Amino acid sequence: MIAQTPMPPPKPSELRSNRTLWLIIAVCVAPVIISYFMYYVVAPGGETNTGAIYSPTPELANTPITTHVRAADESNLVDVLRLLPPDEQAQRSDLNSLADYGGRWLMVVRSPRQCNAECEKLLTDVRQIRLASGRERTRIERLWWLEPGASPIQGPAIDPKFDGELRGTYVVEGPWSAQPQYPTGDAPTVYIIDPLGRLVMQFAPGTEPAKIRKDLGRLLKASRIG
């Protein structure tokens, strides 16, 4: 039997060299490992939205509504309706169902029938969000949605002095069957309805306009309908 010569223990300088090598490898590899962990385990992006997403999405397309005020400009729905075949154009021209707004992304501001200063600001913010959406703004329409009631409608969208700030706003009245994701009380709030008439998102009262715009941009990017 041949005796094996034991290996001499590593010298301190070699240990230091090995530690340095492994430290360099760890520094280089750690960002890759962290990125994979964040993407596949933590999954950022799934929780980055500010608005609350509806799942499943309530179907609102067949909701009967009354359109009190129509947009004269800053609305591509006007052009879309003009391009429809005569029969469909006549059917949808009254805008008496949410389906008549079909094919458009709808930013809906819901508020009491008397629109206060907070409501006025939100309606103005929503207009600015659409204008700031660049080329995508042609896919977006804005609705001020009121619950049916006997009291007269009061607010900027029917007041001529606010015409400059709120051009392009459709004022509609109709039942709202979907449960809110955020409690609102009498506070005005923004909802997003997709081109198929499905309620997809609600924002809490007081959400910053920039955050609404960011979430809306993600929705428009993720879906090419409308």
N, C-alpha and C positions, 0 to 999 in steps of 0.2 A: 504494500500500500504506500502510495506516495503522499507524504505529508504536504499539506497546503500551507504556503506562507501567508500568515495573516496580513491583511491590508493595513498600512499605517494610518492612523487617524488623520483627518484633514487638518491642515495647518490653520491657525487663526486667520491668516490673510486670505486663504481660500474660502473660509466660512463667510468672511466679510464680502468677498467677491460674489459668492452665490446669493447672499441676501440682497445685495445691490441689484443683481440680475433679476431676481424674482420681484423685487420692488418695482423695477422698470416695467416688467411684464404686467404686473398688477395695475399700474397707472395707465398703461395703454389699453388693457382689456376691460377695465372697470366701466368706462363709459358705454361700451358696447353691451355689456351685461345689463347695466342699469336701463339702457334704452329698450332692450328686449323685455325686461321685466315690466317696465312701465307700459309698453305697448300691449303685451299679451296677458299680463296679470292685472295691472291697475287699469289699463285701457283708457287713457286720457282721450277726451273727445266725446266719450259717451256721457260725461257729466259736465261738459263745459258750457252748455246752454244756460242762459239766464231764465228764459221762460219755461213754464211747466208744460211738458208734452202730454197730449192725450193718447192713451193706449188702452183699449181700442179707440179709434177716432169716431166721435158721434157724427152721424150722417144728417146734415142740415139742408141738403140740396132742395128738398121738397117743402121746406118751410114757407108758408104763405106770408107775404109781406106787402106793405103799401109803400111805394116810393113817393115821398112828399117833395123832395127837391132833387133834381137831376144835375149832374155836372155838365157845364157848357164847354169847358176846356180842361186841360190837365187830366184828361181821361181818355185812354185808348179804347175803352169799351164803346164809346160813341162810334169810332171808326170800324170796330169789329162788327157791330150791329148793322152798319151800312153795307158791309160786304156779304152779309148772309143772303141766302135765297129769299125771294119775296115772302113765301109762306112762313118760313122760320122767323124772318124779320118781323112780320106782323104778330106772330105768336109771342115773341119775346119783348116787343117794344114797350109793353106796359110795365115791365119790370115788377110784376106782382108775385114773383116767386124767387127764392134765392137761386134756383137753377137758371133763371134768366141772366144772372151775373156769371154763369158758368164759363170756364176757360180762363178765369182771372184769379190771381192771388188777391185775397181781400184782407186789408187791415181794418178791423172793426173796432170802433170805440163805442162801448156801451156805457150809458150814463142815465140818470133820471131825466125826465122830460124837460126839466128846467136846468139848463146847462150853466153851471157856475164858473167862476174864474179858473178853477182847477181843470174843469172840462174844456174850457176854451183853450187853455194852454196845451192840453193833450191833443186836441184836434189840430192845432197849429204845429205841434211837434211831429205828428203823424204825416202832415203834408211835407215837412222838411225831410223826414226820413225817406219818403218816396223820391223827392227831388235829388237827394244825395245818393240814390241807388244807381245813378248813371244809366247805362243802357238798359238795365234790368227794370227801370221804373215803368216801362211800357207794359210790363206784366202785372202791375200792381194797381188796384183800385182801393178807394177809401170810403168806408161807410160809417155814418153816425147812426147807431142802432138804438131805437127807443122801444120800451115795452108798451103794448097797447094801453090806452087810458083815455079818460074823458077830459083831463086838464089840457089846456092849450100847450103847444110846443113853444118853448122859449129858449133862445140861445143864438149864438153867433152865426150858425149855418143858415138861418133864415132872416138874419138882420143884414140889410144892405151894407152897413158900414164895415162889416167884416168880410166883404166879398173878396178883397185882395188877399187876405190871409188864408181863406178856406176855399178857394176855387178848386173845383174837382171833387168836392165832398158830396156824396150821395146821402140824403137823409131818409132813412127807412124806419118803418114801424112794424113790429111783428112779435110773435111769441118767441121766447128763447128757452129751448127745452134742455140744453146741456147744463150739467152741474159745473160750477166753477171749480177750478183747481186751487185758486186762492180765494178766501173770503173777501168780498169787496164792500159790503154794505151799500152805501150810496156813493162810494168813490168811483169815478170813471176808470175804466181799465181797457186794455187792448187785447184783442184776440186775433189769431191768424186762421183764416179758412183757405183751404187749398182749392185749385181750379175744379175739383170734382165735388165741391160742396161739403168737404169733410173738415170738421174742426180739429186743428192739429196742435194749437199752442195758445196758452194764456200767459200774460205778464201780470205780475203783482202791481197793484196801484203804486204809483211813484217810481216805477222802474225808469232808469235813465234812458233817454232816446237813443244814445249811442249803442247801448246794449240791445235794445229792440232791433235796431238796424243790423247789428252783427248777427243776431239769430236769424232774422229774415234773410240776410244774405246767404247764410248756410243752407237754408231751406231752398232758396232759388237755385243755388249751385248744385244741390243734391238731386233736384228734380227738374227735368226739362219740360214738364207739362205746363201749359199756361203761357 
